Every structure is written in structure tokens, then in C-alpha cells.
Amino acid sequence: MSKHRRIAEISGRGVIVALIVGSALNLINQGDAIFGAGAVDYLKLALTYAVPFFVSCHGALTAPKET
């Protein structure tokens, strides 16, 4: 598999993980603000999506290679 294709696949999976995990965590941590009972902290919102993305990508890149 080419390097660029592998990076694209890992990034794509990272985006899916970030959307699922990030959305769940944002609902838990900022649900009241998201539904209008307070102010949304946009930095926290962005970081809550970024962390699962980077963790997923890091895990995929550092996992032992299949032979």
C-alpha cells in the first residue's frame, strides 16, 4: 500500500472516530450550553473533536505492522 493511501485511510478513520466520540463527549460536557442554557466554549468544543482524531491517528500509525 502506498504511503499516501495509508495516510488517507488513517485520516479518514480518524475523522469518523472524532465525529462519534467528540459528539458524545460534547453532549456530556457541554450539553446544557449546546441546548441554550449557557454559553458554548468553542475552544473546548474544538479540542473535544481534535483529541479523539489525533489519538486515533497516533494509534494507527504506531500499531505494529501486519506482515
C-alpha positions, 0 to 999 in steps of 0.5 A: 500500500502506498504511503499516501493511501495509508495516510488517507485511510488513517485520516479518514478513520480518524475523522469518523472516530472524532465525529462519534466520540467528540459528539458524545463527549460534547453532549456530556460536557457541554450539553446544557450550553449546546441546548441554550442554557449557557454559553458554548466554549468553542475552544473546548468544543474544538479540542473535544473533536481534535483529541479523539482524531489525533489519538486515533491517528497516533494509534494507527500509525504506531500499531505494529505492522501486519506482515 
